[in-house]
Amino acid sequence: MVNPPLPYVLILQDEPSGRSELATLLMNAGYQAEVTAVPSQALAWLTDEVFDVMVLDLDIENLDGVAFMQSVSRLQPELQMVILTAR
């Protein structure tokens, strides 16, 4: 019997402890996760990989969150996004 692939999550979060805690929680729940604090790295991964969901922190310094979400939607139109913000 072949196991289905683990759900694949991309986490873009600039706060180190939040990034680490979120990744640990998701991996313990059975997800595969790629984690970065760098928007350009996230876009590179989105160009090369297909993710099931993205967790996006809108409060990353020097990031226009709306423009970033539009870029992500062009790369992977079906990708679901969970938005984190302290706003």
Beta strands, then each sheet from edge to edge (+ up, - down):
strand 1: 8-12
strand 2: 32-36
strand 3: 53-57
strand 4: 80-84
sheet 1: 2+ 1+ 3+ 4+
end
